[in-house]
Amino acid sequence: MLNVREEKYRPQFHFTPPANWMNDPNGMVYYDGEYHLFYQHHPDGTTWGPMHWGHAVSSDLVHWEHLPIALAPDEYGTIFSGSAVVDWNDTTGFFEGKPGLVAIFTHSDHDQELNRPRQRQSLAYSADKGRTWTKYEGNPVLASDTLVDFRDPKVFWHEPSGRWIMILATGDRVQLYTSPDLKAWTFGSEFGQAEGSHEGVWECPDLIELPVAGTDDTKWVMLVSIGDNPDCPEGSRTQYFIGDFDGSTFTNDNAPGTVLWLDHGRDNYAGVTWSNADGPANGKLFIGWMSNWKYANLTPTVSWRSAMTLPRVLSLRNGSEGIRVIQHPIGSLTALRGETKQWGETAVVPGRNLLEGVHGGVCEIVCELEPGEAAEVGIKLRASEDEETVVGYDIASEMLFIDRRRSGESAFHPEFACKHGVRLLPHEGRIKLHIFVDQSSIEVFANDGEAVLTDLIFPDPRSTGMELYAQGGSARLLTFSLHVLKSMYSAVTV
């Protein structure tokens, strides 16, 4: 039995499969006190293969109980991504008038007549809180005669129209369908042919309604992940649109060419939100696959491969550039905080490290900085003589960045070692950073969730040094809290 805490690169507060391959989060639903997380899973290898739905549950989105595989390939194909809902009113007739869970997923196989891949939507249902699943005898419930890419259904109940809505990835756009019972689907509309980014195939869509902070208004947000394009250094990532939805059609508030990225790091893909669960102030709970199709099959882990991002709460804020998505890490993560060290207001001077001798391997940092006269200011993490991951702010370009060029193992792909960032304006001359560092990742929430960067890193486990630095002049540290994080595993072996 291998102790999970001792596995090289095994995250200590991020969800991972016990063993073998994982990618997209699927079927996320909250029911009877449990958050369900299903995921794309290849149980027989550490690279992508015949897809199943792995399964885990949690009461707090931090500590997870792994359950047996929920859905396995059958005569209709392998089990691609999808969603799950609570059928409160038994619209399906599966539950004898009681509520139950219904999964809506993509069956993927090969069409022998047309000699091409085929993707169709199917159902499975559970009357025992997701412990066992029965596939609907009428599968598949939705197919296309013309589209090869026809997958990743996200379904929700739309109260104003009194029907189920499905948003489905269909090549370089999405389609919307409606249904009274999850079985019979009617085409509603199409969105995206000439809107947003088309650098890769569209995948894993979501459509959610969010309140705009400080107002009584709400807006609809459409999430769409973009597959890897070899010509784009960013690889796979997720965009979003803000607009209105009338029960059939989504209308974009922004110009068609407007591209809004959910995360400006390299490793947040295919994320969607939990059904039947709201966060604080009616925000939506979100989680993404913490990898990138450029190198997902190559990352240097052994018995398992891939992790999920931290769960986040999505909300909306109206700022200088308009309404934008804001992200905050879930509050239950504070339960993992152990020893805390704090520093008060002080100068950050070139050549002097206020954090000399301080170590933070698995930790959380909350700090506020005034760039002042510096040309660059930031924090070096998971550092040693040979390694460091830098979270920095370049004053001239107003760029918040992660530099993982010396972060550890990177030879598995030529584009992994890189520096990238996002434009971020100081608020009253200040930059706020909320940083989570795990054994193989770093997540940065800046200016109260206005900008987010999520990156994998693979440092030597002994690289735990830290440095608060300034270049080209002095900056000022206003507050700095370092929380050592306890492992989410408690005497757990896999």
ZAMARGU-4260 file (C-alpha; in steps of 0.2 Angstrom, whole numbers, plus 5000, padded with zeros to 4 digits):
<rodrens>
0) 5000/5000/5000 | 5007/5017/4995 | 5005/5032/5006 | 4997/5045/4996 | 5007/5059/5005
5) 5024/5051/5000 | 5020/5050/4981 | 5031/5062/4971 | 5020/5077/4964 | 5004/5070/4972
10) 4994/5085/4977 | 4989/5087/4995 | 4974/5098/4993 | 4968/5095/4975 | 4957/5081/4969
15) 4967/5067/4960 | 4961/5049/4955 | 4968/5036/4966 | 4977/5029/4951 | 4978/5030/4932
20) 4972/5043/4920 | 4959/5057/4923 | 4953/5072/4913 | 4937/5082/4911 | 4926/5084/4927
25) 4909/5077/4923 | 4892/5076/4931 | 4894/5088/4945 | 4879/5088/4956 | 4874/5092/4974
30) 4861/5080/4982 | 4857/5076/4999 | 4872/5083/5007 | 4885/5077/4995 | 4894/5085/4981
35) 4897/5072/4967 | 4912/5074/4956 | 4912/5062/4941 | 4927/5063/4929 | 4934/5056/4913
40) 4944/5041/4918 | 4954/5027/4910 | 4956/5014/4923 | 4969/5003/4914 | 4982/5016/4910
45) 4990/5033/4914 | 4987/5040/4897 | 4970/5044/4888 | 4961/5028/4883 | 4943/5021/4883
50) 4933/5033/4893 | 4923/5029/4909 | 4916/5040/4922 | 4926/5039/4938 | 4916/5045/4954
55) 4919/5053/4971 | 4909/5062/4984 | 4912/5076/4996 | 4903/5085/5010 | 4915/5100/5009
60) 4923/5100/4992 | 4940/5097/5001 | 4940/5079/5007 | 4934/5066/4995 | 4928/5048/4996
65) 4932/5038/4980 | 4918/5027/4974 | 4918/5013/4961 | 4917/5018/4942 | 4899/5024/4939
70) 4898/5022/4920 | 4908/5010/4909 | 4908/5008/4890 | 4894/4997/4882 | 4887/4993/4865
75) 4884/5011/4861 | 4903/5016/4864 | 4914/5024/4877 | 4908/5037/4890 | 4913/5054/4885
80) 4909/5070/4895 | 4892/5076/4902 | 4882/5082/4916 | 4870/5076/4930 | 4854/5084/4937
85) 4842/5081/4951 | 4825/5076/4943 | 4815/5083/4957 | 4798/5081/4949 | 4802/5064/4941
90) 4800/5072/4923 | 4808/5056/4917 | 4797/5044/4925 | 4812/5034/4931 | 4809/5037/4950
95) 4790/5032/4953 | 4786/5050/4958 | 4801/5053/4969 | 4817/5063/4965 | 4833/5055/4958
100) 4849/5058/4949 | 4850/5058/4930 | 4866/5058/4920 | 4867/5065/4903 | 4882/5060/4893
105) 4890/5057/4876 | 4892/5040/4870 | 4906/5039/4857 | 4909/5025/4845 | 4913/5023/4826
110) 4899/5024/4813 | 4903/5009/4802 | 4891/5015/4788 | 4900/5032/4786 | 4917/5026/4792
115) 4919/5040/4805 | 4918/5044/4823 | 4900/5046/4830 | 4894/5055/4846 | 4877/5053/4853
120) 4869/5059/4869 | 4862/5046/4882 | 4855/5045/4899 | 4858/5035/4915 | 4849/5036/4931
125) 4851/5032/4950 | 4839/5031/4964 | 4852/5027/4977 | 4862/5044/4978 | 4873/5039/4964
130) 4879/5023/4971 | 4872/5012/4956 | 4867/5018/4939 | 4855/5011/4926 | 4857/5016/4908
135) 4841/5021/4899 | 4834/5007/4888 | 4830/5021/4875 | 4848/5027/4873 | 4854/5037/4863
140) 4841/5051/4865 | 4850/5064/4854 | 4860/5061/4838 | 4866/5071/4823 | 4866/5065/4805
145) 4879/5078/4800 | 4890/5083/4814 | 4905/5073/4820 | 4909/5084/4835 | 4893/5083/4845
150) 4897/5081/4863 | 4898/5086/4881 | 4880/5090/4886 | 4877/5102/4901 | 4859/5101/4906
155) 4849/5112/4918 | 4831/5116/4923 | 4825/5133/4916 | 4811/5138/4928 | 4804/5152/4918
160) 4800/5141/4903 | 4797/5125/4913 | 4808/5114/4904 | 4826/5106/4903 | 4839/5115/4893
165) 4854/5107/4885 | 4870/5116/4879 | 4880/5105/4868 | 4897/5107/4859 | 4895/5105/4840
170) 4912/5108/4832 | 4916/5127/4832 | 4900/5133/4840 | 4887/5127/4853 | 4869/5121/4850
175) 4854/5123/4863 | 4840/5110/4864 | 4825/5109/4875 | 4815/5095/4883 | 4801/5092/4895
180) 4808/5075/4901 | 4826/5073/4897 | 4821/5060/4884 | 4814/5070/4869 | 4824/5085/4863
185) 4820/5099/4852 | 4833/5110/4843 | 4832/5128/4850 | 4846/5139/4843 | 4864/5139/4839
190) 4878/5151/4845 | 4896/5155/4841 | 4899/5153/4823 | 4907/5171/4822 | 4909/5175/4840
195) 4924/5173/4852 | 4940/5162/4849 | 4940/5149/4836 | 4958/5143/4839 | 4952/5125/4842
200) 4937/5114/4843 | 4924/5120/4856 | 4921/5108/4870 | 4913/5107/4888 | 4901/5121/4887
205) 4891/5128/4902 | 4877/5141/4904 | 4874/5149/4921 | 4864/5164/4928 | 4874/5175/4940
210) 4870/5190/4950 | 4880/5206/4946 | 4888/5212/4962 | 4880/5227/4970 | 4865/5227/4959
215) 4848/5217/4958 | 4853/5212/4940 | 4858/5195/4934 | 4867/5190/4918 | 4869/5173/4909
220) 4887/5167/4907 | 4892/5154/4894 | 4908/5145/4897 | 4916/5136/4882 | 4933/5127/4882
225) 4945/5128/4867 | 4955/5113/4862 | 4973/5113/4858 | 4980/5122/4842 | 4998/5117/4839
230) 5000/5135/4832 | 4995/5143/4849 | 5007/5143/4863 | 4993/5143/4876 | 4986/5126/4871
235) 4969/5122/4878 | 4960/5135/4888 | 4942/5141/4892 | 4933/5157/4886 | 4917/5164/4892
240) 4903/5175/4885 | 4891/5187/4895 | 4874/5190/4889 | 4855/5185/4890 | 4846/5169/4888
245) 4827/5168/4885 | 4825/5149/4887 | 4830/5146/4869 | 4842/5158/4863 | 4858/5166/4870
250) 4863/5184/4865 | 4880/5190/4868 | 4882/5207/4876 | 4899/5210/4869 | 4905/5213/4851
255) 4907/5196/4842 | 4926/5198/4841 | 4927/5200/4860 | 4937/5186/4868 | 4936/5184/4887
260) 4947/5171/4895 | 4942/5163/4912 | 4960/5159/4917 | 4976/5166/4911 | 4987/5152/4916
265) 4991/5136/4906 | 4982/5123/4916 | 4963/5126/4918 | 4952/5117/4905 | 4935/5109/4903
270) 4929/5116/4919 | 4910/5117/4922 | 4899/5121/4937 | 4889/5110/4950 | 4871/5108/4947
275) 4859/5111/4962 | 4872/5120/4971 | 4876/5139/4974 | 4891/5147/4982 | 4890/5163/4993
280) 4879/5177/4986 | 4872/5164/4973 | 4888/5162/4964 | 4891/5146/4956 | 4903/5132/4961
285) 4916/5128/4947 | 4930/5116/4945 | 4942/5113/4930 | 4954/5099/4924 | 4971/5106/4929
290) 4981/5101/4914 | 4983/5106/4895 | 4981/5095/4880 | 4998/5100/4874 | 5007/5089/4887
295) 4993/5081/4897 | 4998/5063/4892 | 5017/5067/4896 | 5017/5075/4913 | 5030/5066/4925
300) 5019/5057/4937 | 5020/5038/4939 | 5004/5029/4946 | 4992/5043/4942 | 4990/5057/4930
305) 4981/5074/4932 | 4972/5084/4945 | 4958/5095/4946 | 4959/5114/4950 | 4954/5121/4967
310) 4935/5123/4967 | 4930/5141/4964 | 4915/5152/4966 | 4911/5161/4950 | 4902/5178/4952
315) 4901/5194/4941 | 4907/5212/4944 | 4905/5227/4934 | 4922/5236/4932 | 4930/5248/4920
320) 4930/5236/4905 | 4912/5230/4909 | 4905/5215/4917 | 4917/5202/4920 | 4918/5185/4929
325) 4926/5185/4946 | 4933/5169/4955 | 4936/5166/4973 | 4943/5149/4981 | 4930/5140/4991
330) 4930/5146/5009 | 4931/5128/5016 | 4949/5127/5011 | 4953/5137/5027 | 4950/5121/5037
335) 4967/5115/5030 | 4977/5130/5038 | 4990/5125/5050 | 5004/5136/5056 | 5003/5154/5051
340) 5017/5167/5050 | 5013/5185/5047 | 5023/5200/5041 | 5017/5219/5043 | 5021/5234/5033
345) 5039/5235/5027 | 5050/5240/5012 | 5055/5227/4999 | 5072/5232/4994 | 5083/5224/4979
350) 5095/5212/4986 | 5086/5209/5003 | 5075/5194/5005 | 5062/5196/5019 | 5058/5178/5018
355) 5075/5171/5020 | 5075/5155/5029 | 5056/5153/5027 | 5050/5137/5018 | 5033/5134/5010
360) 5031/5118/5001 | 5012/5116/5002 | 5005/5133/5008 | 4993/5147/5005 | 4999/5165/5004
365) 4988/5181/5006 | 4998/5197/5003 | 4996/5215/4997 | 5010/5225/4989 | 5013/5243/4983
370) 5025/5242/4968 | 5031/5259/4972 | 5048/5263/4963 | 5051/5245/4958 | 5051/5240/4940
375) 5046/5222/4945 | 5040/5215/4962 | 5035/5197/4966 | 5037/5181/4976 | 5048/5166/4971
380) 5041/5150/4977 | 5046/5132/4977 | 5064/5139/4976 | 5081/5131/4978 | 5098/5135/4970
385) 5092/5127/4954 | 5073/5129/4954 | 5060/5143/4957 | 5043/5147/4951 | 5040/5166/4950
390) 5024/5176/4953 | 5028/5193/4948 | 5021/5210/4943 | 5029/5220/4929 | 5025/5239/4932
395) 5029/5245/4915 | 5018/5233/4906 | 5005/5231/4920 | 5007/5213/4919 | 5004/5200/4932
400) 5014/5184/4927 | 5020/5167/4932 | 5037/5162/4926 | 5039/5143/4927 | 5055/5142/4916
405) 5065/5136/4931 | 5051/5127/4940 | 5057/5109/4940 | 5055/5095/4927 | 5049/5102/4911
410) 5059/5092/4897 | 5043/5082/4894 | 5037/5095/4882 | 5046/5110/4874 | 5032/5123/4877
415) 5030/5118/4896 | 5044/5130/4902 | 5037/5147/4899 | 5032/5164/4906 | 5015/5171/4903
420) 5003/5183/4911 | 4988/5195/4911 | 4986/5214/4912 | 4981/5219/4929 | 4978/5237/4935
425) 4983/5241/4953 | 4968/5246/4964 | 4973/5262/4973 | 4991/5258/4969 | 4990/5241/4977
430) 4991/5223/4971 | 4982/5209/4981 | 4988/5191/4978 | 4980/5175/4985 | 4991/5161/4981
435) 4990/5142/4983 | 5005/5131/4981 | 5004/5112/4981 | 5016/5098/4976 | 5014/5101/4958
440) 5003/5117/4955 | 5001/5135/4959 | 4985/5145/4958 | 4985/5164/4959 | 4969/5174/4963
445) 4973/5193/4960 | 4964/5208/4966 | 4950/5199/4974 | 4948/5187/4960 | 4949/5199/4945
450) 4962/5189/4937 | 4967/5171/4939 | 4982/5160/4934 | 4983/5142/4936 | 4999/5132/4932
455) 5006/5115/4934 | 5024/5114/4941 | 5035/5099/4945 | 5048/5105/4957 | 5060/5094/4967
460) 5051/5090/4984 | 5066/5098/4993 | 5063/5115/4983 | 5053/5124/4997 | 5062/5141/4998
465) 5053/5157/4996 | 5059/5175/4991 | 5050/5191/4991 | 5059/5202/4979 | 5060/5219/4970
470) 5070/5224/4955 | 5074/5242/4949 | 5069/5251/4965 | 5060/5247/4981 | 5042/5242/4983
475) 5032/5241/4999 | 5024/5226/5007 | 5008/5230/5016 | 5003/5213/5023 | 5009/5195/5021
480) 5002/5180/5028 | 5009/5162/5025 | 4998/5148/5030 | 5006/5130/5030 | 4992/5119/5023
485) 4988/5102/5030 | 4986/5087/5019 | 4968/5083/5015 | 4973/5065/5017 | 4972/5058/5035
490) 4980/5042/5037 | 4974/5037/5019 | 4982/5025/5008 | 4978/5020/4990
</rodrens>
